[in-house]
Amino acid sequence: MQEVESHIYNTSFTKTILMMLVVLYHSCVFWTGDWLRIQPVFNAPLLGLIAKWLNSFHIYAFTLVSGYIFAFKMTGGGINNIEDFSKIRQKDC
């Protein structure tokens, strides 16, 4: 009997990219003028746009990947691709 592999294919890469995007977002958010009550010293509208763009998806993507990993570990590896996971989640909603 094969032992279920605890490492899910490509999740380390995906988690690393998402963590780097969170760091990039937190670095750029200072330039939006929304996070602190003070205005930025230098105007950088492009960094503000990058922060707003990242904010539109990076939290949702991180939550999706975290839920996928949790479901994989809770089912003992029974869910091994994102299509099966999304079908199960759609039935629950």
Secondary structure as GFF3:
##gff-version 3
##sequence-region A 1 93
A	DSSP	alpha_helix	11	28	.	.	.	ID=ss1
A	DSSP	three_ten_helix	29	32	.	.	.	ID=ss2
A	DSSP	alpha_helix	45	55	.	.	.	ID=ss3
A	DSSP	alpha_helix	58	74	.	.	.	ID=ss4
A	DSSP	alpha_helix	82	92	.	.	.	ID=ss5
###
